[in-house]
Amino acid sequence: MAKTLWVLLAASSAMLADSTLTGRVLDPRGNAVPGATVRLQARSGRRAAAASDAEGRYALGALPDGEYRLSVEAPGLAGTEQAIVLAGEAAVRDVQLTQLPCSGRAL
């Protein structure tokens, strides 16, 4: 009975485990990008979003464990997307954006 109780407690703790995702958004030179839009979408369809602060920091909390697509956009820079997996952790993911490609057309 004690073994069954332990298994049930472990399983319920795992179901309650949430993750957090924090990091910084940086430009190609490594400088902070304030006001960047950071979005996270789970395979289940659940979404979370945040904006980076004056130092480029963002934070997303109370995220169920699972597979996500992280996308980051900021005016004047090329957006990026990447896959991440969260598993009951305080994950840190810094994102460095690149310059927009030149169109080759004169204005």
C-alpha positions in Angstrom: 0.0 0.0 0.0 2.8 2.4 0.8 4.3 1.8 -2.6 1.0 2.5 -4.3 0.6 5.7 -2.3 4.1 6.9 -3.3 3.4 6.2 -7.0 0.1 8.2 -6.8 1.9 11.1 -5.1 4.7 11.1 -7.7 2.2 11.0 -10.5 0.1 13.9 -9.1 3.3 16.0 -8.5 4.3 15.5 -12.1 0.9 16.6 -13.3 1.2 19.8 -11.3 4.7 20.6 -12.4 4.8 23.8 -14.5 7.7 25.3 -16.3 8.8 28.9 -16.8 10.7 30.4 -19.7 12.8 33.5 -19.4 15.6 35.0 -21.4 16.7 38.1 -23.3 16.1 39.3 -26.9 19.3 40.6 -28.5 20.1 42.3 -31.7 22.9 41.2 -34.1 25.5 43.1 -32.0 24.3 41.6 -28.7 22.4 44.7 -27.5 19.1 44.4 -25.8 16.0 44.7 -27.9 13.2 46.4 -25.9 9.6 45.9 -27.0 10.2 42.6 -28.9 7.1 40.3 -29.1 7.8 36.8 -27.7 5.2 34.1 -28.4 5.0 30.5 -27.3 2.6 28.0 -28.8 2.1 24.4 -27.6 1.2 21.6 -29.9 -2.1 21.5 -28.0 -2.8 25.0 -29.2 -2.2 26.8 -25.8 -0.5 30.1 -26.3 1.4 32.6 -24.2 3.0 35.9 -25.1 5.2 38.6 -23.5 7.0 41.8 -24.6 10.7 42.3 -23.8 11.5 45.1 -21.3 14.1 47.9 -21.6 16.9 45.4 -21.0 15.5 42.9 -23.5 14.3 40.5 -20.8 11.1 38.5 -21.1 9.3 36.0 -18.9 6.6 33.4 -19.5 5.3 31.4 -16.5 2.9 28.6 -15.4 3.6 26.7 -18.7 2.5 23.0 -18.8 5.3 20.7 -19.8 5.5 19.8 -23.4 6.7 20.8 -26.9 6.4 24.4 -28.0 7.3 26.7 -30.9 9.0 29.9 -29.7 8.7 32.9 -32.0 10.3 36.3 -31.5 9.7 39.5 -33.6 10.9 43.1 -33.3 10.6 46.0 -35.7 13.5 46.4 -38.1 14.9 42.9 -37.4 14.2 39.5 -38.9 11.9 37.3 -36.7 12.9 33.9 -35.7 11.2 30.6 -34.6 12.6 27.6 -32.8 11.3 24.5 -31.2 11.7 24.0 -27.4 10.7 21.3 -24.9 9.8 22.2 -21.4 9.8 19.6 -18.6 9.0 21.1 -15.1 11.9 23.5 -15.2 13.0 27.1 -15.1 14.3 27.3 -18.7 16.4 30.2 -20.0 16.5 30.9 -23.7 18.2 34.0 -25.0 17.3 34.8 -28.6 19.5 36.8 -31.0 17.7 38.3 -33.9 19.3 39.1 -37.3 19.1 42.0 -39.7 16.3 42.0 -42.2 17.6 40.8 -45.6 18.2 43.6 -48.1 15.7 43.7 -50.9 18.3 44.9 -53.4 15.9 47.7 -54.6 16.7 51.4 -54.3 14.1 53.5 -52.5 
